[in-house]
Amino acid sequence: MNIKINFFTGLAWCLLLFAASTSLVSATENSTNQPIQTLIPTLFDNADRAGEKLTDVAAWPVYGNDQLVGYAFQSIDLVDLRGFAGKPINLLIGIDTAGTLKGVRVLEHHEPMFNHDLVGAMQRFVNQYKGLDIKTKVIIDNSVKTRPNETAREVINGTAQFDGISKATISLAVVNKTVLSSALHVARQKIAAYQQQRVVAREDAYTPLSWQELLDQGLIRKWTITRHKVERATGLPLKHYEDPNLDVSDPAADLNFHYGYLNSPLIGKNLLGEASFNSLNKALKPGEQAIVVFADGFYDYLGVDFVPNTEVRKLYIEQQGLRMPLFDIDFFDHTVIEQAQLNTGMSNVHIFKIPASFGLLPNKPMQLTLNLDLRLPNGRFLEARFQDSYTLPEDLFELLPEEPIEKDEAIWKGIWKNRMVDISILSLSLLLLTIVFIKQQAISKQTQAFHRFRWAFLFFTLFFIGFYAQGQLSVINIYTLLLETWRGFNLEFFLLDPIIFILWIFTVVSLVLWGRGLFCGWLCPFGALQEMAAWLGTKLKLKQIRIAPQLNARLIKLKYLILIVLVASAFYSSALSEQLSEVEPFKTSMTFYFVRSWPFVAYALLLLLAGMFIHKFYCRYVCPLGAGLAIVGKLRIFEWLNRRKECGSPCQVCRHRCGINAIDRTGKIDYDECIQCLECIVIINDDKQCAPAMVANKKAPVQPVKFVEPMPAGASS
């Protein structure tokens, strides 16, 4: 017997080591070490670089051939939506200037479903967003798995259906909300068509002003770049350059710019006249803005090869870190430009527009920037960058009323609505179980009926709560609660999974009333599977091993040590805690139906095999969840399991029948270990099983039987 005990003691440690090793097998890296700005161009079909991160919104402008093609951003900078593991899913998202999603890349996640056996599944899922308008409603069909390189489905009435991943409802709902919410946030800041509040020039802000008055009030800026500034910036005198855009014939000449914002009537109407101002407004599309530039001096900023009606390459506007290109407006009759020359007395005038997609805010400071590049005799270029600030009075503009933003429904509400049938079935089953526990004395007297009910409920727990509804509680839930409380409690996070939420609420209440046993003995799917394995072991006539009380007392402490290690690791490293949590076989058995990498499957099967020899081996010695529940269960109010005065002295029937050694020689029940199968209550209430009751029945005096003489037919009483 000692050999067998030592064997299974060694087996317990081997299983733990095996669980630790499986946490490393097939482990995947959940984050990328590549710099973000090197990844951004890969999201777009026509991008070659990303600019500097903007200051007004956490996003990078993305350029292709020096033209803005869109924006890229990390979702973690914009939304705080946490996945099943309690941490945000960080995505790199790209949208173009029309509000179309160009690509999504998973940067970091801690979702247990995707860590090992669904490598790349989340990335395949987010590939479906490419080409989707950010206002599209997405419906996820979680009954199927995503296919590789999948793109967005056909959009019907503003709705697209995506292939999902079975059993990943919560994670994918969070991913979907993360993608669309963060994209919409950036679009409302940077894309005119999505902006909820627009800044427009006031039409009534007009008084006649002369050219000099416009200059004196700063409405038109004069910007001078001297030859000395250029030579100091490039390190060479201008005479050493051979550049067709450079004119050094007049050594006293400077480079002068006069420029102004034309959408405001106070500037545009005074510069152009009313007719030309109206003509310009008709030429501009909604949201486009115009600027006039007068220039003369030693450098042609347009370039000798400039083509009208195209982008200016060397001159542009900057605002809040975003470069905004200027596009030449080529009027067919040139009346607007001619009128500007006539009214100002200046030549070399050009009018440029800024596309609406750049979201220029004319009421905020902006900078006119010149990238001056000068060609050397060897064909190489030296560059110098010059910048001038331009700020317009706030009273020239007004804010249009904000369009009402339709408030999105909370994720958890949609999930609860979709699972109302499951919620109803679970709630009714918990109500029934509560009645059974309250009426346990009366119900347990019907031995056969009670046993049938218990096995029926265990099958319900395994197949409905476990396999179907995915309601297997886990130690992950415990340390997620601790981390959430530490960071700042958010109830909505726990509402994401209604089945888990209801089970936890019920379990907490039952812990206070009855201790850990109600969950561990009735509502744990893997616990139910262990009981079935134990039943199979007895039917196969396998020798059942009973651990000696002294050794059992030491081994049951092991699960508390595992719990402490797991909780501590959660505060140290989420990745480490995810790997160590594989000591629980729940994901392998309940989530993946044992269809998983072989080390995980082997580990779970070894636990069940051990349970065929040692009743509920995993629950008793390994389960960190059971350890956590036992700690909280010490706060229980009642000890419901009735005992007879003969229990333990001299009767030992219940102790010998208890499969998990939760009853000691004195007859006392260890509620920290008891799974409240109620078998001891059945025995006590059955005078054919309870020894004291059987003895009492034998000692009871036999009542004499009275003989009643039959009455003659027809006689009356």
N, C-alpha and C positions, 0 to 999 in steps of 0.2 A: 504493500500500500504506500509506503514511504517513497518507493521508486516512482509510483504513479504521480504522487503529489509533487515530487521534484520535477518530473517530466512536464507537468502542466504549469508549474511555476516558471520553468524555463520557456515553455511555450508562450506564456503571457509576455515575457520580456522580448522574445523573438518577434511576436506580433507588433509590439511597439516599435522595435527597430525597423521592421518591415514597413510600417506606416510612415516612419520618418523618411525612409529611402524612397517611397513612392512620391513623396512631395517634391523630389528632385527629378524623378523620371518624367519625361515629356513636359517638363516645366518650360514655359515660354516667356520671353521677355515682353513685358507689357508697355514698355516705353521706348522711345527712340532717342539716341544720343546725338543725332544729327542736328546742327544748328537750324533753327526754324526758318531763317531766311533762305537757306539752301533748299529747303523742301517746298517753299511756297510756289516757285515757278512750275513745279511738277503738277500742280492742281489745274493749271490753265493750259489750253492748247496753243496760245499765242503770246506767252509771257517769257521774258528773258531775265527779269530781275525784279527784286522787291525794294522799294524805297525805305526810308527810315520810318520807324513806328510813329504814328500820329500822336499828337498831344491831346486832342479833343475826344478821341475815341480810340480804344485799344485795338488798332488795326494797322496793317501795313498796306500802303498803296502798291499796286502791282502794275508794271509797265511792260509793254511790248513794242520794240522799236521807238522807245522814248515816249510812247503814248500810253495814257492811263487805260488799262483794260479791266481793272476791278480792284477788289480789296480782299485781303486774307487776314484771318484772326484766329486766335485760340478761344475756344468756347469757355475755358476756365476763367478767362479775363472778363467775361460778360454775363454769365449766368451761374447760379449756384444751385444746380440740380444734382442731387446725389443718387447714385445707383444703388443696387441691392447690397453692395458691400459697404455702403455708408460714405463713399468718397465720390467726388465728381468724376465723370468720364471726360477726359480732355481730348478734344477734337480740333484738328486744323481744318478750317473751312474757307473756301474761296467763292466769292460771288463776283459777277461782272457788273458793269455800270448800268445794266438794265434790270438787275435784281434776280438774275438767274444763277442758280448754284452751279459752279464749275467743277467742284470736286470736294471730297471730304476724306480726311485721313485720320485714323485713330492714332493718337500720340501716347495716351496712357489710360489704363483702366485697371480696375481691381475686381471685376465681376467674376465670382467663382465659376459660373457656367462656362466661361470662355478661357479659363487659364490653361487648361491642359488638352481636353478632348475636342474642343471646337476652335482649334488654332485657325486664325484667319476668318472665322465666321462673322465676327463683328465688322471687319473691314469689307467683306463681301456684301454685308447688309448696307453699309453706308455708301457703297458704290452706286446704289440705286438712286441717290439724290442728284447725281449729275444730270444737268439739263432741266431741272425742276425749278419753276418759279417759287420764290420763297413764301408766297401767300397760299400755295396749294395745300389743301388738307390731305394728310396721309393716313390711310387705313392700313394697318399691319395685319396680315394673315399669319398668325403664329402656328398654324397647323402644318406648315411646310418649312423646309430649309432653303436658305438663299442659294442661288446658283452662282458660280464664279462669273466675274465681270458683268454682273447684272446692271442694267440701266433702268431709269425710271419708267414706270408703267404708263400706259395711255391715260391721259388726264381727261376725265369726264365730269363736266359740271364743277370744275375746280377741285376735284378729288382724284387722288392717285392711290392705287392699291399696291402695296409692297409685299413681297415674300418675306416672311419672318423666320423665326427659329422656334421650334416647339420647346416649351418650358422656359422661354426667355422673355415672357411677356413684360415683366417689370423693366428689365434692362433695356429692351428695345423701345419701350414707351419713353423712358428717360432719354435715350439717344435721340429719338425723334423730336422731343420737346427741346432738347439742347440745340440741335441743328437749326431748327426753324426759329426759335426764340433769339438765339445769338445773331443769326443772319438778319432777322428783321430789325434787331437793335442797331446794327451797323447801317443797314439800309436807311433807316429813319434819320440817321445822322448825316449820311454822305450822299444819298441818292435822292434827287429832287422828287421823283414820282412817289417816293415812300415817306417823305418828310411830313410829319404831322403839323408842323408850324413853319411857315415860310416868311422870310423877310423880303418886303417889297418897298420900292421907292414911293414916297408919298406924292400923289399927283398935285396936291395943293401947295406943296413946298416950292413955290416959285416967286421970285422977285427979279426984275431986270437987273443984270449986273454986267459990267464991262469986263473985258479981258483982264485988265489990271486988277479989278476988284476980285475976280475969281482967283487970281494969284495971291493977292493979299490975304484972303480968307482961307487959303490952303485947300480950296476946292480943286484947283489945278496945281499940280506939283511941278516945280522946276528942279531938275536933277542934273548936276554938272559933274562929269568925270574928266579930270585934267590929264594931260599927257604925263605929268609927273607921277600921278597915282598909278597909271598903267605901267610905266617903266619900273616903278618901285615894286609892283606886284609881280611882274614877269622877270625882272632882273636884267633887262636889256633895253637900250634906247630903241625907239620906234624905227629909226633909220636902218636897223639891222634886219628887219623883217622884209620878206617878199610876199606880201599878202594883197590880193586884188581888192579886198574890202577896206584897205588902209590907205588914207590920203595924208601924206606928210608934207605936202607942198607949202602949207602955212604953219610954221613952227609955233605960232601963237594961238592956233585954234584949239578949242576944247571940244569935248563931246557933250552936247546938251540935249536933254530930254524935257519935254513938257507933256504931261499926261493927266488924264482925268477920267472919272467914272461917268458914263453917259446915260445910264438908265434914270438917274435923278433929273427931273425937269430943271432944277436949279442950275445944273451944270450943262446937261445936254441941250436944253432949249436955248440957253444963252449962247452956247458955242455954235449950234447948228441953225438956229432959227426954228420956228414952230413947224413949218412944213417939212423940213428935212428931219427934224426930231420925230415927227409922226411917221415919216417914211422909214426911218431906222427901226422904230418899234414894230412896224408891220413886218420888217425883214427878219426880226429876231423870233425864234420859236419860244414857246412858253418855258420859262425858267432860264433862258439864255441871258447873259449879261454882256455889256459892251464897254470897251475902254478905248479912248482915243490917244494916240501917241504922235507928237511932233518931235522930229529929231534932226539935228544937223551937227556937223563937226568932222573929225578926222577918221571916223569909222562907220561903215555901213552895217548896221546890226541885222538887216534883212539878208544881206549877202547878194552878190552879183547874180547868183543862179536862183534867186527866190522866185517861186511860182505863185502868182496870186491865187487867193481862195484856198490856201493850204496853211499848215501849222508853221508858226515862227519857231525856229529851232534854237535861237540864241537868247530870246527874251521871253519871260514867262512870269506869272504871278505865283507867289507863295503865301499860304495862310495856314497857320497852326500845323506846320510841318508838311503840308501837302502841296505838291507842285501842280499848278493848274496851267495848262498850255493855252496859248493865244492863237486863234484861227483868224486869218485875214478874211474880211468881208469884201467881196468884189462886186460892187453895185454895177449894174449894166450901164446906167447913165452917169454915174459918178457925181450926181447932184449933191449928195450929202457931203462928200469930201470937198467938192468945190466950194460949197457954202461954208465949211469949216475954214478953208483957206481964206475966203473972203472976209469972214468975221474976225479972224485972228491976225491976219496979215502974215501968216507963217506958211511955208511950203513944206514939202516932204511929210505929209500927214497920212496916217493910216488908222483905220478903225478895225479893231479886233473884237471877236466874241469869245466868251468863255462858256463851254457847254454846260447845260443844266446839271449833268450827272456829277460835276465836281462840287456842287453845293457851296459856291462862294457866298460868304456872309458879308455883304457890303457895309454893314454897321460895325464890323470888327476890324481891327488893324490887319493890313496886308502889306506885302512887300513886292516891289517890282524888281526883278532880278535879271541881270545881264551876264551871260556866260561869254566872255570875250576870248576868242581863240585866234592866235596869230601864227601864220605859217612862216617857218624859217627857210633859208635857202636850201637846206637839205631835205625839205619836204615834211619835216616834223612840225608839231605845233606846241606852242606854249599857251597855257590857259590862265585866265584870271577871272574871278567872280566878284561882281559888284552888286550892291543891293541898296534900295532906297525904300523907306517906310512911308506908308500912305494911310491916313486915318480920316474918315469922314464923320461929320457930326451925327449923333444918334437921332436927332429930330428930323433928319431927312428921310427916315424910314419908319415903317410900321410893321407890326407883327400881325399876320392874318390869324383869325381864330383857329385854334387847334381842331382838327377833325377828331371826332370821338373815336377812341380806340376800343375796339371790341375786346372785352376782357376774356382771355382764354379760360376755359374750364380747367380746374385743377386736375392733374393727371390722375390722382387717386379716385376722384369722383367717376371718371370714365371707366376705370378698372372695376370699381364696385358695381356700376350699372351692368357691365358686361358679365359679371359673375354672380348675379342675384340668385340664380338657380343653385349654384354651388353653395353660396352663403346660406340659403334657406335650408338646404339638406344638412349642412354642418350644424347649424343652429338647432334644428330639431333633434339631431343626434345627441348634442350636448345637453339639451333639456332632458332627454330620456335618460342619459347617464346620470344626471344630477338626481333625478327621481329615484333611480336604482340605489344610489349611494345613501340618499336620505332614508329610504325604506329598506335598507340592506338587511335588517333583522327579519322582516317579514318575507322578503323575496328569497333570501338564502335558505329558507326552510323548504322551498320547493327545489330540492337538490338537482333533479334531472333538468327541470326547466331553466334553472339558473345556469347550469353548465352549458346548455344549448345557447342561451342568451350571450354568455361570455364569449363563446367561440364565434358566434355570429358577429358580435361587435368587433372582435379582433380581425375577422376577415374584412369588415367594413373599414376599420382603421388602416389595414394594409393596402387594400385596393382602391378605396375612395380617397381617404385622407392622404395616403402616401403616394401611390402610383398615379392616380388621376388628378387630385387637387393640389399635389405638391405641397402638402402641409406638414412636412417633416421639420420640426423645430431643431435647432442646432446651437452648438456653443457659439457659433458666429453671431447669433442673435443676442447672446448675452454680452459679449464684449462690444458689439455694435451699439447696444444700449448704453454701456458705460462710456464709450467714446463720444456718443451723441450728447450725453449729459455733460460730459467734460467740455465739449466744444460749444454747447448751447442747444438745448433741447428743441427739436422741431418735430411736432406730432405728424405733420404731413408726410414725412419720410416713412414713418412706420405704417401709415395708412396705405402705402403703395401695394401691399399684398394683403388683401382682406382675409384670406384663409389663415395666414400666419398671425395676423393681428388678432383675430377672434380667438384663435387657439391660445395665444399668449395671455390675453385678458382672462380667459377661462382658467388657464393654468395658474396664473397669479392668485386668482380668487380661491381656487382649490388648494393651493399651497397654504394659504392662511387657514382654511377650514380643515383639511385632511392631511396636509403634508405633500411630499413629492409623489406618493404612490399612485394617485389617480392618473396623472399623466403617464408615468413610466409603465404602469400596468395595463392601461386601457387606450391611451391616445398616441403612443409612440409607434409609428409604422415599423421601424426596424426592431423595436421591442416585440411587436406582434410576430414579425418574421422569425425572431429567435424562439418564441414560444412554439411556433410550428416546427422549427428545426428540432427543438427538444422533444416534442411529441413524436416526430419521425424517429428520433434516436431510440426512444423507448419501444416503438413498434418494431424496430430492427433489432431489438434486444441488445443494444449496446450497453456495456457496463457503465453505469452512472457513477461518477466520481464525486464524493462528498469531501470537500476541503475541511481539514481539521479546524476547529474554532480558533485556535491560536494563529495559525497561518492565514486563515480567512480574515481575521481582524487586521493583520498587517497588509494583506493584499488589497483590501477595500480602500486603503489610504492612497493607493497609487493613482486613482482617478482624480483625487484632489490635487495631487502634485501636477498631473497633466493639465488640469484647469488653471492652476497658477501660472504655469509656463505659457499657456496659450494667451491668457489675459495680459500678462506682462509683455509678450511679443507683439500684441496688438498696439500697445502704446509705443513700442520701439520701432516696429516696421510692419506696415500693412502687408507687404509682399511676403515677409517671413511668416506672419500669422496665417495667411492664406495657405501657405505650404504646410505648416504644422497642423492646420485644421483637418488635413487629410487623415488624421488619426480617427476621425469619424468616417464610417463607411457609408454615410447617408447619401451623399451625392452619387456614389457609384451604384448603390442599390436602388434608391428611390427615384433619382433624377434620370439616370442613364440606363435603368433596367439591367444592370450588369453588362451592358454593351459599351466597353471602355478599354483603355490600354490595359494589357494583361496584369501589370503589377497591382493596379487598383482592384481589379476583379479578384485576383488571387488573395489579396488581403481580406476583402469582404467575405469571401468564401471560407477562408481559414477561421475567421471569427465565428461564422455559423457552424463550421465543423466542430470547433471547440465547444460551442453551445450544445452540441448533441451529446457531449460527455459531461460537461459541467453546466448545469442549468443557468441560462442567461449569463454566460461567461462575460460577454462584453459589457452588459449593463452593470455587473457587480464590480468589475475590476478596472475597466478602461474608460468608460463613458464620462467625459468631462461635463456634458450637459447634465447628466444625473447628479454629478457632484455639485454643480451650481444650484440645481433645484433642491438638493438635500440641505444646503446651507440656508437657503431662503425658507425652506420647509420647517426649520427650527422655530419659526414664528407662529406655527399652527396654533389654533385656539383649542381644538378638540382632539381627543384620542378616541376615535369612534369604534375601534375594534374591541368588542366586549370580550372579557375573559371570565372564566369560572374560577372559583377559589381553589379548585384542584389543579388548575393549569400550572405545570412546572413542579408541582408537589402534590401527588406523585406523578400526574399524567404527563407524558411526553409525546403524545400522538401528534399534536399540531407541529411541534418542533421537528419531528422526523419527517412529516409530510411537507414542510416548508422547503421549497426547492432552492431558495436563495439564502438560507440560514439566517433569517431575520428574527427568529425567536430563540432566546437563550434557554438555558436549563431551568431557570426560575419561572419560565413562562412569559417573561417580559418581551414585548415587541420592540424591535429597533426600527423606529419610524424613518430614520435616515436611509435605511436599506429596504424597507418593506415596499413592495410594489402594489399593495392592496388588491391582490387578486381575489380577496374575500374568501379564500378556500378555508381558512381557519374558522371563519364565522359559519360556513356551511357545515363543517365538522361539529362545531359546538351545538348547532341547532338540529343535528341529525342523531337521533338516539341509537342508530345502527353503526355510527362511526365514532362518536364521542365516548371514550372509555368510562368516565364518571357517570354518564347517562345510562350506559349499558349496565354498569354495576348497580345503579339505583333501580333500574327496571327489574334486575334479578332479585333484589332484596324486597321488592314490593310484594305484600301478601296477595295470594291468589284469591279472588272473589269466588265463593261457591255459586254454582249454576243452579238456578231454581228450575224444577221440573213442573211444567204446567200440563195437567191432564187435558187432552182434547175434549171439547164439548160435543154432545150429540148433535147431529144435523137437525136443524130447525129449532134448536133450543135458543132461548134468548139470554142475553147476558144479564 
